[in-house]
Amino acid sequence: MNDPSGRRRKFRELHQSGCFVIPNPWDAGSARLLAQLGFRALATTSSGIAWSHGRADNHMSLEVALDQIRAIADAVDLPVNADFEGGFATAPDKVAANVTAATATAIAGLSIEDSTGDDANPLFEFNLAVDRIRAARHAIDESRTGIFLTARSEGFIVGRPDLAETIKRLVAYAEAGADCLYAPGIRNVTDIATLVKAVAPKPVNVLVGSDFATVPQLANAGVRRISVGGALARAAWTGFLNAAREIAEQGTFANLGRAVPFAEVNGFFD
């Protein structure tokens, strides 16, 4: 595969102008297939990886996550951004240590989120959240890899859909060294445009898991990067579940007849 430094430069360049889609594979096979479809970069999905290991999202160990991230980055010549969840730690120094471990892989970027997993207090306290991003930035700088850091604020997907608070956090994360800002769960294009303006000139990633907007609409709102999170993995599981349930419940095989032909799938990897 290409030298990681070249992919890291390319990834940074992609964020300088225009708008691009960065789909989310969950293993080497899905990464290779997406690369052949012409996408310019990829991003891992923590949920897709977890499901492929028979676990729920955010229930993977650092070691297993790093193994899968490494496998995906090594499978393609494209830049790969790692969904690094919350850094697999709470304390900033431990986040930094884990980010340092991630910089030893061929990834071009990684993201750190501010959700706690605690329903009562779903977001890290503001100053701690900022310190965690600052620690990740320091670890990347110390590695001298040029890995691109994305900071995520999770309020809209953990029951705290407060646009002003989300913007406050993302602005602070930018000041702490984040290269890109990301607030998954925002679906209103006007709100997205407001967020883009608030954090400018830093680029913004938007999560699209359904058909609430198109690429041109988000590009017109100033969005630089569009990811789909676990949506492609969910789409794959949908086909699997529909076919398996039909067999189990009805004893028929109609869904299998609607599958992509063997030769077409096999051809992507031949």
C-alpha positions in Angstrom: 0.0 0.0 0.0 1.0 3.6 -0.4 3.2 5.3 2.2 0.9 6.5 5.0 2.4 10.0 4.9 1.2 10.5 1.3 -2.3 9.4 2.3 -2.2 11.7 5.3 -1.3 14.7 3.0 -4.1 13.8 0.6 -6.6 13.6 3.4 -5.7 17.0 4.7 -6.0 18.4 1.1 -9.5 17.0 0.7 -10.6 19.2 3.6 -9.4 22.4 2.0 -12.2 22.9 -0.5 -15.3 21.3 -1.9 -17.4 18.6 -0.3 -16.7 14.9 -0.3 -18.4 11.7 1.0 -16.4 9.5 3.3 -18.3 6.2 3.6 -17.7 3.8 6.5 -16.5 0.2 6.0 -16.3 -2.2 8.9 -13.7 -4.7 7.6 -11.1 -5.1 4.8 -13.6 -6.5 2.3 -16.1 -3.6 2.6 -13.2 -1.2 2.5 -11.8 -2.7 -0.7 -15.3 -2.6 -2.3 -15.9 1.0 -1.5 -12.4 1.9 -2.8 -13.3 0.4 -6.1 -16.5 2.5 -6.3 -14.4 5.7 -6.6 -14.6 7.2 -3.1 -11.6 9.4 -2.2 -11.3 8.5 1.5 -12.9 6.1 4.0 -13.7 6.1 7.7 -14.2 3.2 10.0 -17.4 2.7 12.0 -17.3 1.7 15.6 -20.8 0.2 15.4 -20.1 -1.7 12.2 -16.9 -3.2 13.6 -18.6 -4.1 16.9 -21.5 -5.8 15.2 -19.1 -7.8 13.0 -17.6 -9.1 16.3 -21.0 -9.9 17.8 -20.9 -7.0 20.2 -22.9 -3.8 20.8 -21.4 -0.4 19.8 -18.9 1.0 22.3 -18.3 -2.5 23.8 -15.0 -3.2 21.9 -11.6 -3.2 23.6 -8.9 -0.9 22.5 -6.8 -3.8 21.3 -9.6 -5.3 19.1 -10.5 -1.9 17.7 -6.9 -1.1 16.8 -6.6 -4.5 15.1 -9.6 -3.8 12.9 -8.7 -0.2 12.2 -5.2 -1.4 11.2 -6.7 -4.1 8.9 -8.9 -1.6 7.1 -6.2 1.0 6.7 -3.8 -1.6 5.4 -6.4 -3.0 2.9 -6.7 0.1 0.7 -4.6 2.9 -0.8 -7.1 5.6 0.3 -6.8 7.8 3.4 -8.7 6.2 6.3 -10.1 8.0 9.2 -10.5 6.0 12.4 -13.6 6.2 14.5 -11.7 6.2 17.8 -14.9 6.6 19.9 -14.0 8.4 23.2 -10.4 7.5 23.0 -11.1 4.3 25.0 -10.4 6.3 28.2 -11.7 9.2 30.3 -8.6 10.9 31.7 -6.8 13.1 29.2 -3.4 11.4 29.7 -4.9 8.0 29.0 -6.7 9.3 25.9 -3.3 10.6 24.8 -1.6 7.3 25.3 -4.3 5.5 23.3 -4.1 8.0 20.5 -0.3 7.5 20.4 -1.0 3.8 19.9 -3.4 4.6 17.0 -0.7 6.8 15.3 1.4 3.7 14.9 -1.2 2.4 12.3 -1.6 3.6 8.7 -4.6 5.8 9.4 -4.8 9.3 8.0 -7.1 10.7 10.7 -9.0 9.9 13.8 -12.0 11.2 15.8 -12.6 11.7 19.5 -16.1 12.1 20.9 -17.3 13.7 24.1 -20.0 11.2 25.2 -19.7 9.3 28.5 -22.0 6.3 28.1 -23.8 7.5 31.2 -27.5 8.2 30.5 -27.7 10.6 33.5 -24.7 12.6 32.4 -24.2 11.8 28.7 -21.5 14.4 27.9 -18.2 14.9 29.6 -18.0 18.1 31.7 -17.0 20.9 29.4 -13.4 21.6 30.6 -12.6 17.9 30.8 -14.0 17.4 27.3 -11.7 20.2 26.0 -8.7 18.8 27.8 -9.3 15.4 26.2 -9.1 17.0 22.7 -6.1 19.0 23.7 -4.4 15.7 24.9 -5.2 14.0 21.6 -3.7 16.9 19.7 -0.6 16.8 21.8 -0.2 13.0 21.2 -0.6 13.5 17.4 1.9 16.3 17.4 4.4 14.3 19.4 4.0 11.4 16.9 4.9 13.8 14.0 2.6 11.8 11.7 0.4 14.6 10.6 -2.7 12.6 11.4 -5.9 14.7 11.0 -7.9 15.2 14.3 -11.7 15.4 14.3 -13.5 16.4 17.4 -17.1 15.2 17.9 -19.8 16.6 20.1 -22.5 14.0 20.7 -25.3 16.0 22.2 -27.8 15.4 19.4 -27.5 11.6 19.6 -27.4 11.3 23.4 -30.5 13.2 24.3 -29.0 16.7 24.6 -30.0 18.4 21.3 -28.8 21.9 22.2 -27.4 23.7 19.2 -25.8 26.5 21.2 -24.1 24.1 23.6 -22.9 22.0 20.7 -21.4 25.0 18.9 -19.8 26.2 22.2 -18.1 22.8 22.5 -17.0 22.5 18.9 -15.5 26.1 18.9 -13.6 25.1 22.1 -12.4 21.9 20.5 -11.2 23.8 17.5 -9.2 26.1 19.8 -7.8 23.0 21.5 -6.4 21.8 18.2 -9.1 19.9 16.4 -8.7 20.0 12.6 -12.3 19.2 11.8 -15.6 19.5 13.8 -18.4 17.0 13.9 -21.8 16.9 15.6 -23.6 13.7 14.6 -27.4 13.8 14.8 -28.0 17.3 13.4 -30.5 16.8 10.6 -31.8 20.4 10.0 -29.9 21.9 7.1 -30.4 25.4 8.5 -28.8 24.3 11.8 -26.0 22.7 9.9 -25.3 25.9 8.0 -25.3 27.8 11.3 -22.8 25.4 12.8 -20.5 25.7 9.7 -20.4 29.4 10.0 -19.8 29.3 13.8 -16.6 27.1 13.5 -15.3 28.6 10.2 -12.7 28.3 8.8 -12.4 24.8 10.3 -14.2 22.1 8.1 -17.3 20.4 9.3 -18.3 16.7 9.0 -22.0 15.8 8.8 -23.5 12.4 9.5 -26.1 11.2 7.1 -27.9 8.0 8.0 -31.1 8.5 6.0 -32.3 10.7 3.2 -32.8 14.0 5.0 -30.4 15.8 2.7 -28.4 15.4 -0.5 -24.7 15.9 -1.2 -25.4 19.2 -3.2 -27.6 20.5 -0.4 -25.0 19.9 2.3 -22.3 21.3 0.0 -24.3 24.4 -0.4 -24.6 24.7 3.4 -20.8 24.7 3.5 -20.2 21.2 4.7 -16.8 19.8 3.8 -17.2 16.1 4.6 -20.1 13.7 4.7 -20.0 10.3 6.5 -22.6 7.7 6.9 -21.5 6.1 10.2 -23.0 2.6 10.7 -25.6 3.1 8.0 -23.9 1.0 5.4 -23.4 -1.8 7.9 -27.1 -1.5 8.9 -28.0 -1.8 5.2 -25.9 -4.9 4.9 -27.5 -6.4 8.1 -30.9 -5.5 6.7 -30.4 -7.7 3.7 -29.0 -10.5 5.9 -31.8 -10.3 8.4 -34.6 -10.2 5.8 -33.2 -13.3 4.1 -32.5 -15.2 7.3 -35.9 -14.4 8.8 -37.7 -15.6 5.7 -35.9 -18.9 5.8 -36.5 -19.3 9.6 -40.1 -18.2 9.7 -41.5 -19.2 6.3 -39.2 -21.9 4.9 -38.8 -20.0 1.6 -35.8 -18.4 -0.1 -37.1 -15.5 -2.2 -34.8 -12.9 -0.7 -31.8 -15.0 -1.7 -32.9 -14.7 -5.3 -32.7 -10.9 -5.0 -29.1 -10.9 -3.8 -26.3 -9.5 -5.9 -25.0 -12.3 -8.1 -22.0 -14.4 -6.8 -19.9 -13.4 -9.8 -20.4 -9.7 -9.2 -19.4 -9.9 -5.5 -16.5 -12.2 -6.2 -15.3 -10.0 -9.0 -14.5 -7.2 -6.6 -11.9 -9.3 -4.9 -10.6 -11.4 -7.8 
